């Protein structure tokens, strides 16, 4: 999983269209479809469901399981970011603020 793939899922969800999501991310439809299929194979469940076109065109939505996964991934990412920031503040920031600079020992 990556933020890139998560953005693709998020755009499909918000636009209702894989083609529009691909366009917004600068991808070809074929590449976006391939990314979704690859992700589905790795996760082991379907991510999107599509309805054939008609007068208004087709519509693609995330499955219920995909929506739950997107929300869980977003929470995971937020927690990781918070942990990284806290660890940086605890471990690296004090070394930076004390004026400790590495000395060149050539």
TANORFEN-V932684 format. One record per residue. N is the residue number from 0. BURIAL is b if it has 9 or more other C-alpha atoms within 8 Angstrom, else e. Layout:
# TANORFEN-V932684
n->N burial->BURIAL
n->N burial->BURIAL
This chain:
# TANORFEN-V932684
n->0 burial->e
n->1 burial->e
n->2 burial->e
n->3 burial->e
n->4 burial->b
n->5 burial->b
n->6 burial->e
n->7 burial->b
n->8 burial->b
n->9 burial->b
n->10 burial->b
n->11 burial->b
n->12 burial->b
n->13 burial->e
n->14 burial->b
n->15 burial->b
n->16 burial->b
n->17 burial->b
n->18 burial->e
n->19 burial->b
n->20 burial->b
n->21 burial->b
n->22 burial->b
n->23 burial->e
n->24 burial->e
n->25 burial->e
n->26 burial->b
n->27 burial->e
n->28 burial->b
n->29 burial->e
n->30 burial->e
n->31 burial->b
n->32 burial->b
n->33 burial->e
n->34 burial->b
n->35 burial->b
n->36 burial->e
n->37 burial->e
n->38 burial->b
n->39 burial->b
n->40 burial->e
n->41 burial->e
n->42 burial->e
n->43 burial->e
n->44 burial->e
n->45 burial->b
n->46 burial->b
n->47 burial->b
n->48 burial->b
n->49 burial->e
n->50 burial->e
n->51 burial->e
n->52 burial->e
n->53 burial->e
n->54 burial->e
n->55 burial->e
n->56 burial->e
n->57 burial->b
n->58 burial->b
n->59 burial->b
n->60 burial->b
n->61 burial->b
n->62 burial->b
n->63 burial->e
n->64 burial->b
n->65 burial->b
n->66 burial->b
n->67 burial->e
n->68 burial->e
n->69 burial->b
n->70 burial->e
n->71 burial->e
n->72 burial->e
n->73 burial->e
n->74 burial->e
n->75 burial->e
n->76 burial->e
n->77 burial->e
n->78 burial->e
n->79 burial->e
n->80 burial->e
n->81 burial->e
n->82 burial->e
n->83 burial->e
n->84 burial->e
n->85 burial->e
n->86 burial->b
n->87 burial->b
n->88 burial->b
n->89 burial->e
n->90 burial->e
n->91 burial->b
n->92 burial->b
n->93 burial->b
n->94 burial->b
n->95 burial->b
n->96 burial->e
n->97 burial->e
n->98 burial->e
n->99 burial->e
n->100 burial->e
n->101 burial->e
n->102 burial->e
n->103 burial->e
n->104 burial->e
n->105 burial->e
